[in-house]
Amino acid sequence: MNKVFSLLICCAFGMGIACSSPTQVKTEKSTLDTVAGNYGAEVKELGITNTAEMIKAVEKSGTFEGIISGEIQEVCSKKGCWLKMDLPDGSSMRVTFKDYGFFVPKNSQGFPIILEGVATLTETDVPTLQHYAKDAGASEDEIAEITEPKREITFEAVGVKIKEKA
């Protein structure tokens, strides 16, 4: 009985040490401050097509597959499940992530990015536009004003590389 009791105390002591948190953790950056990096598939900075050429390709054939660059204009405030970037024609393009397989940091607005994936000319229906507006933090009145579908270029990324701000 004493051996069993001693064994239990030793196990409990060992588990207590193994499961205890260190009192000081050294990190260079807080994970909340870390934005730059690859998300999804690794994106190489080779063969980048400018967004004006991407727009021409989408308008001509309805689709474009490749690598583009830009700057993050807006990010889904719920969990980083989409982003918007400006296009040279004055419009913006919504970027989603293949199979919702990854997200970007919610604090990545204003960072330069390189995207790899497929751009498509699509018509986004009213419920989806309202969902996006809600994710972006729009008011109920703003959401209710969305009553027409929108024809736009969307981009489904397989990978995103967020670069450090210059």
C-alpha positions, 0 to 999 in steps of 0.5 A: 500500500505504501509503495502504491501511495509513494508511486502516486505521489511521484507521478503527481509531482512529475505531472505537476512539473511537466504541465507547469508553464514557464514563468518567463517566455522570450519572444521577439514579437507578440503574435498579435503584432506579427503580420508579415509572412506566408499564409496558405501555399508558399508564394514566390515573388516570381512572374508577378502580373500587374493588376491592370493586366489581370483585369484585361485578362479577366475582361477578355476571357472571364478568368485569370490564373497567376500571381499579382501584388497589391495592398490590403485595403480591408480585412474581415473583422470576424476572423480574417476570412477575406480581404479587399484590395484596390485595383487600378481602375478605381474598383476594389477586389474581394479576395477569399481563400481556397476552401477556407483553408487559411485566414490572414491576420485581422490587423493586416490592413495597409500591408503590401501583399502578393497573391497566387490564385484565380481571378474570376468575373462573377456576379455576387448575389444580395445575401452574400453581399449582405454577409460581407457587409456584416463581416466588415462591421456595417450597420443594419441600415447599411446592410438593408441598403444592399438590394442589387447583385454586384458584377465584380472581379473576385480572387480565390487565393491559394496562398498569400504573402504579406510583406513588411510595411515599407 
